[in-house]
Amino acid sequence: MDQLMLLKPARDYLEEIFKYRSAFIAMGEPMDGTGSLYRMPDPNDWLQQVEDLSRPETTPENWVVTSQYICVRPYDNRLVGMIQLRHFLNEFLELYGGHIEFSVLPEDRGKGYATWMLKNTLRYARDLALDRVILACDANNAAAVRVIEKNGGVPLDTVVEPDYDTELRRFTITL
Ligand SMILES: CC(C)(COP(=O)(O)OP(=O)(O)OC[C@H]1O[C@@H](n2cnc3c(N)ncnc32)[C@H](O)[C@@H]1OP(=O)(O)O)[C@@H](O)C(=O)NCCC(=O)NCCS
C-alpha cells in the first residue's frame, strides 16, 4: 500500500482541504470525519474550529474535545482522507456519533486507506487512556462496516438516528 501520514491540519494544506470539501460536495456525499467542514467554505474558518476543539478551554459548551487528523500521501502531497477522534462522548454521541469518524477522497477508495487511518487513530485513542471506542455507521455502508471489522470492531447493536431516521450499526473496539 502507498505510504501515508496522519497529520494535524495546518495552513500548508488549505488548498487540499478546499479540494477535499469540493470533491464531496460534487459527489453529494457526507464528509464524515471532517467536523463542520461542509458548512465552512473558507478552510481558514475550519482550521480555527479544529484548533478550538482541540483544547477543553476553547471547546464550546455542549461540544466535545476532538482531535482532527488529515491523511496525506507523501509522494504527491495529496490530502486523501480525514479522520477525527472525540476524546469522550455525551449521551447523543454515545448512541449516534461514536468516538471516531472518517472518510476517504472518492477517487482514492478501495486502496486500504481508511483501514490504515483507523488503525493508526486507535493508537492516539490509546494515548488518551480510553479502554474502548465506539463507532457508529450507516447500516447500509458496507465499506465502513468492513473497515471497522478489519480493525477489531465488534457489533454492539443497531439504533435509529432520530434527526435523519437513519439506521445505524454501532460497534466497539477494545483498545
Ligand atoms: C467508508 C470509506 C471511508 C472506506 O474508505 P476506503 O479507503 O475505500 O476503505 P478501505 O480501502 O480501507 O477498505 C474498504 C473495505 O470495504 C470493502 N468494500 C468496499 N465497498 C464495499 C461494498 N459495497 N460491499 C462490501 N464491501 C465493500 C472493500 O473491499 C474493503 O475491504 P477488503 O480490504 O476486505 O477488500 C469510504 O467509502 C468513504 O469515505 N465513504 C464516505 C464516508 C463514510 O461513509 N465514512 C464512514 C462513516 S464513519
The ligand as a MOL file (V3000), in Angstrom:
LIG
                    3D

  0  0  0     0  0            999 V3000
M  V30 BEGIN CTAB
M  V30 COUNTS 48 50 0 0 0
M  V30 BEGIN ATOM
M  V30 1 C -16.1300 4.1310 4.0210 0
M  V30 2 C -14.8620 4.6660 3.3850 0
M  V30 3 C -14.1610 5.5580 4.3900 0
M  V30 4 C -13.9500 3.4940 3.0210 0
M  V30 5 O -12.7080 4.0120 2.5690 0
M  V30 6 P -11.6620 3.1080 1.7430 0
M  V30 7 O -10.3430 3.7850 1.8190 0
M  V30 8 O -12.2080 2.8120 0.4190 0
M  V30 9 O -11.6400 1.7800 2.6430 0
M  V30 10 P -10.5540 0.5870 2.5380 0
M  V30 11 O -9.9990 0.5730 1.1560 0
M  V30 12 O -9.6090 0.6990 3.6830 0
M  V30 13 O -11.4520 -0.6960 2.8300 0
M  V30 14 C -12.7200 -0.8370 2.2500 0
M  V30 15 C -13.1860 -2.2620 2.5060 0
M  V30 16 O -14.5760 -2.2810 2.2210 0
M  V30 17 C -14.8110 -3.2010 1.1830 0
M  V30 18 N -15.9130 -2.6530 0.4000 0
M  V30 19 C -15.9450 -1.5440 -0.3450 0
M  V30 20 N -17.1640 -1.4040 -0.9010 0
M  V30 21 C -17.8880 -2.4490 -0.4680 0
M  V30 22 C -19.2360 -2.8740 -0.6860 0
M  V30 23 N -20.0670 -2.1660 -1.4500 0
M  V30 24 N -19.6440 -4.0120 -0.0890 0
M  V30 25 C -18.8240 -4.7240 0.7010 0
M  V30 26 N -17.5430 -4.3700 0.9610 0
M  V30 27 C -17.1010 -3.2440 0.3750 0
M  V30 28 C -13.5230 -3.2600 0.4000 0
M  V30 29 O -13.4490 -4.4330 -0.3690 0
M  V30 30 C -12.5200 -3.2400 1.5500 0
M  V30 31 O -12.4580 -4.4780 2.2220 0
M  V30 32 P -11.2630 -5.5530 1.8960 0
M  V30 33 O -9.9710 -4.8490 2.2190 0
M  V30 34 O -11.5600 -6.6860 2.7860 0
M  V30 35 O -11.3680 -5.8770 0.4350 0
M  V30 36 C -15.1710 5.4800 2.0870 0
M  V30 37 O -16.0100 4.7040 1.2650 0
M  V30 38 C -15.8390 6.8200 2.3600 0
M  V30 39 O -15.1580 7.8340 2.5730 0
M  V30 40 N -17.1860 6.8680 2.3770 0
M  V30 41 C -17.9210 8.1050 2.6880 0
M  V30 42 C -17.7820 8.4620 4.1610 0
M  V30 43 C -18.1710 7.3070 5.0620 0
M  V30 44 O -19.0910 6.5630 4.7580 0
M  V30 45 N -17.4640 7.1770 6.2180 0
M  V30 46 C -17.7070 6.1400 7.1780 0
M  V30 47 C -18.5480 6.6280 8.2980 0
M  V30 48 S -17.6490 6.6860 9.8190 0
M  V30 END ATOM
M  V30 BEGIN BOND
M  V30 1 1 1 2
M  V30 2 1 2 3
M  V30 3 1 2 4
M  V30 4 1 2 36
M  V30 5 1 4 5
M  V30 6 1 5 6
M  V30 7 2 6 7
M  V30 8 1 6 8
M  V30 9 1 6 9
M  V30 10 1 9 10
M  V30 11 2 10 11
M  V30 12 1 10 12
M  V30 13 1 10 13
M  V30 14 1 13 14
M  V30 15 1 14 15
M  V30 16 1 15 16
M  V30 17 1 15 30
M  V30 18 1 16 17
M  V30 19 1 17 18
M  V30 20 1 17 28
M  V30 21 1 18 19
M  V30 22 1 18 27
M  V30 23 2 19 20
M  V30 24 1 20 21
M  V30 25 1 21 22
M  V30 26 2 21 27
M  V30 27 1 22 23
M  V30 28 2 22 24
M  V30 29 1 24 25
M  V30 30 2 25 26
M  V30 31 1 26 27
M  V30 32 1 28 29
M  V30 33 1 28 30
M  V30 34 1 30 31
M  V30 35 1 31 32
M  V30 36 2 32 33
M  V30 37 1 32 34
M  V30 38 1 32 35
M  V30 39 1 36 37
M  V30 40 1 36 38
M  V30 41 2 38 39
M  V30 42 1 38 40
M  V30 43 1 40 41
M  V30 44 1 41 42
M  V30 45 1 42 43
M  V30 46 2 43 44
M  V30 47 1 43 45
M  V30 48 1 45 46
M  V30 49 1 46 47
M  V30 50 1 47 48
M  V30 END BOND
M  V30 END CTAB
M  END
